[in-house]
């Protein structure tokens, strides 16, 4: 069973049995506009508020901070070849990283709706 929470920075965070998946929420997509380039993170530890992803988009060129601390175990490399996947409403396409070692408390502190 999975549960999805949302960050103010424009991410969705899905809790799976063994890991967490982070992607760009509707709010994040609206804030950025059409994405044309991404700078993806490396696998390994990351702290909340460290840069998770750099994005060039129609409305902004920005670095988005990680919504939670943890360890990145997989990066969606397909975004480098096709950054427009971040604009997709399909969470199977617009995910950015998979993480472990995320605290349950940090996950539960995230919002329940995309606009929060």
Secondary structure as a PSIPRED ss2 file (coil, helix, strand):
# PSIPRED VFORMAT (PSIPRED V4.0)

   1 X C   1.000  0.000  0.000
   2 X C   1.000  0.000  0.000
   3 X E   0.000  0.000  1.000
   4 X E   0.000  0.000  1.000
   5 X E   0.000  0.000  1.000
   6 X E   0.000  0.000  1.000
   7 X C   1.000  0.000  0.000
   8 X C   1.000  0.000  0.000
   9 X C   1.000  0.000  0.000
  10 X C   1.000  0.000  0.000
  11 X E   0.000  0.000  1.000
  12 X E   0.000  0.000  1.000
  13 X E   0.000  0.000  1.000
  14 X E   0.000  0.000  1.000
  15 X E   0.000  0.000  1.000
  16 X C   1.000  0.000  0.000
  17 X C   1.000  0.000  0.000
  18 X C   1.000  0.000  0.000
  19 X C   1.000  0.000  0.000
  20 X E   0.000  0.000  1.000
  21 X E   0.000  0.000  1.000
  22 X E   0.000  0.000  1.000
  23 X E   0.000  0.000  1.000
  24 X E   0.000  0.000  1.000
  25 X C   1.000  0.000  0.000
  26 X H   0.000  1.000  0.000
  27 X H   0.000  1.000  0.000
  28 X H   0.000  1.000  0.000
  29 X H   0.000  1.000  0.000
  30 X H   0.000  1.000  0.000
  31 X H   0.000  1.000  0.000
  32 X H   0.000  1.000  0.000
  33 X C   1.000  0.000  0.000
  34 X C   1.000  0.000  0.000
  35 X E   0.000  0.000  1.000
  36 X E   0.000  0.000  1.000
  37 X E   0.000  0.000  1.000
  38 X E   0.000  0.000  1.000
  39 X E   0.000  0.000  1.000
  40 X E   0.000  0.000  1.000
  41 X C   1.000  0.000  0.000
  42 X C   1.000  0.000  0.000
  43 X C   1.000  0.000  0.000
  44 X E   0.000  0.000  1.000
  45 X E   0.000  0.000  1.000
  46 X E   0.000  0.000  1.000
  47 X C   1.000  0.000  0.000
  48 X C   1.000  0.000  0.000
  49 X C   1.000  0.000  0.000
  50 X C   1.000  0.000  0.000
  51 X E   0.000  0.000  1.000
  52 X E   0.000  0.000  1.000
  53 X E   0.000  0.000  1.000
  54 X E   0.000  0.000  1.000
  55 X E   0.000  0.000  1.000
  56 X E   0.000  0.000  1.000
  57 X E   0.000  0.000  1.000
  58 X C   1.000  0.000  0.000
  59 X C   1.000  0.000  0.000
  60 X C   1.000  0.000  0.000
  61 X E   0.000  0.000  1.000
  62 X E   0.000  0.000  1.000
  63 X E   0.000  0.000  1.000
  64 X E   0.000  0.000  1.000
  65 X E   0.000  0.000  1.000
  66 X C   1.000  0.000  0.000
  67 X C   1.000  0.000  0.000
  68 X C   1.000  0.000  0.000
  69 X C   1.000  0.000  0.000
  70 X E   0.000  0.000  1.000
  71 X E   0.000  0.000  1.000
  72 X E   0.000  0.000  1.000
  73 X E   0.000  0.000  1.000
  74 X E   0.000  0.000  1.000
  75 X E   0.000  0.000  1.000
  76 X C   1.000  0.000  0.000
  77 X C   1.000  0.000  0.000
  78 X H   0.000  1.000  0.000
  79 X H   0.000  1.000  0.000
  80 X H   0.000  1.000  0.000
  81 X H   0.000  1.000  0.000
  82 X C   1.000  0.000  0.000
  83 X H   0.000  1.000  0.000
  84 X H   0.000  1.000  0.000
  85 X H   0.000  1.000  0.000
  86 X H   0.000  1.000  0.000
  87 X H   0.000  1.000  0.000
  88 X C   1.000  0.000  0.000
  89 X C   1.000  0.000  0.000
  90 X C   1.000  0.000  0.000
  91 X C   1.000  0.000  0.000
  92 X C   1.000  0.000  0.000
  93 X C   1.000  0.000  0.000
  94 X C   1.000  0.000  0.000
  95 X E   0.000  0.000  1.000
  96 X E   0.000  0.000  1.000
  97 X E   0.000  0.000  1.000
  98 X E   0.000  0.000  1.000
  99 X E   0.000  0.000  1.000
 100 X E   0.000  0.000  1.000
 101 X C   1.000  0.000  0.000
 102 X C   1.000  0.000  0.000
 103 X C   1.000  0.000  0.000
 104 X H   0.000  1.000  0.000
 105 X H   0.000  1.000  0.000
 106 X H   0.000  1.000  0.000
 107 X H   0.000  1.000  0.000
 108 X H   0.000  1.000  0.000
 109 X C   1.000  0.000  0.000
 110 X C   1.000  0.000  0.000
 111 X E   0.000  0.000  1.000
 112 X C   1.000  0.000  0.000
 113 X C   1.000  0.000  0.000
 114 X C   1.000  0.000  0.000
 115 X C   1.000  0.000  0.000
 116 X C   1.000  0.000  0.000
